[in-house]
Amino acid sequence: MTETKMQIDTSAEVLENDILPKTREVHTDPDAPCVSESALPKALVEPANTKSPAQWAYERIILYIQNFEKQLDNDHEVGLGLAGGNTGVIRIEGLGYYDPDIITYYGVNEAGAKTQLIQHVSQLNVTLIASPKHIDQPEPKRIGFRLATALDRDEDVTA
């Protein structure tokens, strides 16, 4: 007879586990980079109920941008497309939030004009797009890495 050990959580552990962020992804390509709970920045393993909707959306967008950039070659950068508007595609140069409920994207549009999009978290609908890097740029700008590094250090970064 084999002995089975059962883990019993305290009520505090059950409550904490219920509010901790969870993520899951499945792709047709088994080698596609996924957002992994084991590799989350420090800020993203904190309970979501301690953050404003804007901060929580900001942190998760950073994670998705960084993961998307891992899939890009040296000729592309992450761009942002927004559904339901005539904004077009913005090459992301910065990301921010204003508590309790505003997300702000900074960048350059397809015509080269400096662009800032201000969006309420209830309207959050973002498409990440592989955009060709600027022709005069030797290397693509990787904003996701800088933003995620700031989350690990719990600091602000300006692009």
Disulfide bonds with the S-S distance in Angstrom:
none
